[in-house]
C-alpha cells in the first residue's frame, strides 16, 4: 500500500478526497481509529481465544431481555447490533457514510498516537467477497445467510471474506452516525489486506493536529452530543463548559 497522506485539518481531508475518490467508487464509507496501530479487524476477531459467538449472544440475552423496554431482537443480526451498541465484542465493524463523523473518532482518544482514517469502497470489497458490486441488507439471506451466528459457529465455510452490508437504523446513535457495517467470517484477514487492496485508502492524522481538528469539527457542529445524542453526552458537555 502506498504511503498514506496526512490530514492536519478538515481542508486537508476535503482536498485529498476530491483527488482520490472517483465516481467509479460508487458509495464511499469511512472509519476513524484513534491509534494508527489498531488493525482493521472487528473487536471479536481481535480476541486471542474467543468463545463461540453463540456463547456471547446467550450470555448477553440472558441478562438483557429483562431490561428491554421494547421487544427483543428477532434474529441473530439484531442481537449482534445490540451487543455492538453496548460494547460486547462482535464480528461487526462500524463504518459511516459521513467523513466528518469518522474524523471525530480518529481524533478523540489516544492523544499521543497518530490517528488513522480509512476510506472504503463497499462495492469493490463485495466484489472480492461475492463477485457483485452490490451492498445487501442484513435481511437478505441470499447474501448474508452464511454470516448468521448459527452458520458461523458451525465453522463449515472457512474461506468466506468480510462483506459490507446495511442495517436498519433503529436507534438514535446509529442514525446520528449514519452507520453502516462490515461483518467478518472465518477468514481473519484485515480489511485493508484483502485482494488487490484497491477497495481501500488510508489517511494518517498526526497526533499533534488532533486538537486542532477537534476544534474545527466543533465549529461545524460535530461534537460528542451530535455523534452520541444521549443524556450522558449532555452532562459531559455541560461539565466541560465549566472547566
C-alpha positions in Angstrom: 0.0 0.0 0.0 1.3 3.5 -0.9 2.5 5.9 1.8 -0.6 7.4 3.5 -1.4 11.1 3.0 -1.6 13.2 6.2 -4.7 15.0 7.3 -3.8 18.1 9.5 -7.1 19.9 9.0 -10.6 19.4 7.6 -9.4 21.3 4.5 -6.7 18.6 4.0 -9.4 15.9 4.2 -11.6 17.5 1.6 -8.7 18.1 -0.7 -7.5 14.5 -0.5 -11.0 13.1 -1.0 -11.6 15.2 -4.1 -8.4 13.9 -5.6 -8.6 10.3 -4.5 -12.3 9.3 -4.8 -13.6 8.8 -8.4 -17.2 8.3 -9.5 -16.4 4.7 -10.2 -16.1 4.0 -6.5 -19.9 4.3 -6.0 -20.8 4.7 -2.4 -18.0 5.6 0.0 -17.7 4.6 3.6 -15.4 5.9 6.3 -13.9 4.7 9.6 -11.8 6.6 12.1 -9.5 5.0 14.6 -7.6 7.0 17.2 -4.5 4.8 17.1 -2.8 4.0 13.8 -1.5 0.7 15.1 -5.0 -0.8 15.6 -5.7 -3.3 12.9 -8.8 -3.1 10.7 -10.4 -6.0 12.5 -13.6 -6.4 14.4 -13.5 -6.5 18.2 -14.3 -10.2 18.2 -11.6 -11.0 15.7 -9.1 -9.2 17.9 -9.7 -11.7 20.8 -6.9 -14.2 21.1 -9.1 -17.1 22.3 -12.7 -16.0 21.7 -15.6 -18.1 23.0 -18.2 -19.1 20.4 -20.4 -16.3 19.2 -23.4 -18.3 20.4 -21.9 -18.2 24.0 -21.6 -14.4 23.9 -25.1 -14.0 22.5 -26.6 -16.3 25.1 -24.8 -14.5 28.0 -26.0 -11.1 26.7 -29.5 -12.3 26.0 -29.8 -13.9 29.5 -29.4 -10.6 31.3 -30.5 -8.1 28.7 -34.0 -9.4 28.0 -35.4 -8.3 31.4 -34.1 -4.8 30.9 -35.5 -4.2 27.4 -38.4 -1.6 27.1 -39.1 -2.7 23.5 -39.5 -6.1 22.0 -36.4 -8.4 22.0 -34.4 -8.8 18.8 -35.9 -11.3 16.4 -32.8 -12.7 14.7 -29.1 -13.2 15.1 -28.1 -10.0 13.4 -30.4 -7.9 15.6 -28.7 -9.3 18.7 -25.3 -8.6 17.2 -26.3 -4.9 16.6 -27.5 -4.6 20.1 -24.3 -6.2 21.5 -22.2 -3.9 19.4 -24.1 -0.9 20.7 -23.3 -1.9 24.3 -19.6 -2.8 23.9 -19.8 -6.6 23.6 -17.2 -8.0 21.0 -18.9 -8.9 17.7 -17.8 -9.6 14.2 -19.3 -6.2 13.1 -17.1 -3.3 12.2 -18.7 0.2 12.3 -18.4 2.5 9.3 -20.1 5.7 8.5 -21.3 7.5 5.3 -20.2 10.8 6.8 -16.4 11.6 6.6 -16.6 14.2 9.4 -18.1 11.5 11.8 -15.2 9.2 11.1 -12.7 12.1 11.6 -14.3 12.7 15.0 -13.4 9.2 16.1 -9.9 9.4 14.6 -9.0 12.5 16.8 -10.7 11.6 20.1 -8.7 9.3 22.3 -5.1 8.1 22.3 -3.7 11.6 22.4 0.0 10.5 21.9 -0.8 8.3 19.0 -1.3 9.2 15.4 -4.9 8.5 14.2 -6.0 6.9 11.0 -8.9 7.4 8.7 -10.0 4.6 6.4 -11.9 5.1 3.2 -13.7 2.1 1.8 -15.4 1.2 -1.4 -18.1 -1.3 -0.3 -18.8 -2.1 -3.9 -15.2 -3.1 -4.5 -15.0 -5.0 -1.2 -18.1 -7.0 -2.0 -16.7 -7.8 -5.5 -13.9 -9.5 -3.7 -16.3 -11.3 -1.4 -19.1 -12.5 -3.7 -18.3 -11.1 -7.1 -21.0 -8.4 -7.1 -20.9 -4.6 -6.8 -23.9 -4.7 -4.6 -24.5 -3.8 -0.9 -27.1 -6.1 0.6 -29.2 -5.5 3.6 -28.7 -7.9 6.6 -32.2 -9.2 5.9 -31.2 -10.6 2.5 -30.5 -14.3 3.3 -29.1 -14.9 -0.2 -26.1 -12.8 0.7 -25.9 -12.9 4.5 -27.2 -16.3 5.3 -23.7 -17.7 5.9 -22.9 -14.9 8.3 -25.5 -15.7 10.9 -24.3 -16.8 14.3 -25.7 -20.3 13.8 -24.0 -20.8 10.5 -20.8 -19.1 11.6 -20.3 -21.2 14.7 -20.7 -24.4 12.7 -17.4 -23.4 11.0 -18.0 -25.2 7.7 -17.1 -22.4 5.4 -13.6 -21.3 6.4 -12.7 -19.1 3.4 -15.5 -16.5 3.5 -14.3 -12.9 3.4 -15.9 -9.9 5.1 -18.9 -8.3 3.4 -20.3 -4.8 3.5 -24.0 -4.5 4.4 -26.6 -2.0 5.5 -28.8 -2.4 8.6 -32.0 -0.7 9.7 -31.1 2.5 11.6 -33.4 1.8 14.5 -31.7 3.8 17.3 -30.6 7.4 17.7 -26.9 6.6 17.8 -26.7 4.7 14.5 -28.8 7.3 12.8 -26.7 10.2 14.1 -23.6 8.4 13.0 -25.0 7.4 9.6 -23.9 3.9 10.5 -23.2 1.1 8.1 -21.3 -2.2 8.8 -18.9 -4.8 7.6 -19.2 -8.3 9.1 -16.4 -10.8 9.1 -16.4 -14.6 8.8 -13.7 -17.2 9.5 -11.1 -15.5 7.3 -9.4 -13.1 9.7 -7.5 -11.1 7.1 -7.7 -7.4 8.0 -9.9 -5.5 5.5 -7.0 -3.5 4.2 -5.1 -6.6 3.2 -7.8 -8.3 1.1 -7.3 -8.9 -2.5 -5.8 -6.2 -4.7 -6.3 -3.7 -1.8 -7.8 -1.2 -4.3 -11.0 -1.1 -2.3 -9.4 1.0 0.5 -7.4 4.1 1.2 -6.0 5.4 4.5 -5.1 8.8 5.7 -2.9 9.5 8.8 -3.8 12.1 11.4 -0.7 13.2 13.2 -1.2 13.3 16.9 -0.1 17.0 17.1 -3.0 18.0 15.0 -5.8 16.1 16.8 -6.8 19.0 19.0 -6.8 21.5 16.0 -9.1 19.1 14.1 -11.4 18.7 17.1 -11.8 22.5 17.3 -12.7 22.6 13.6 -15.2 19.9 14.0 -16.8 21.7 16.9 -17.2 24.8 14.8 -19.1 22.7 12.2 -21.3 21.2 14.9 -19.6 17.8 15.1 -19.5 17.3 18.8 -19.9 14.4 21.2 -23.6 15.2 21.5 -24.2 15.2 17.8 -22.4 11.9 17.5 -23.8 10.4 20.6 -27.3 12.0 21.1 -27.7 10.7 24.6 -28.3 12.2 28.1 -24.8 11.3 29.2 -23.3 13.4 26.4 -25.3 16.5 27.5 -24.0 16.1 31.0 -20.4 15.8 29.8 -20.8 18.7 27.5 -22.1 21.0 30.3 -19.4 19.8 32.7 -16.7 20.6 30.0 -18.0 24.1 29.6 -17.5 24.7 33.4 -13.8 23.9 33.3 
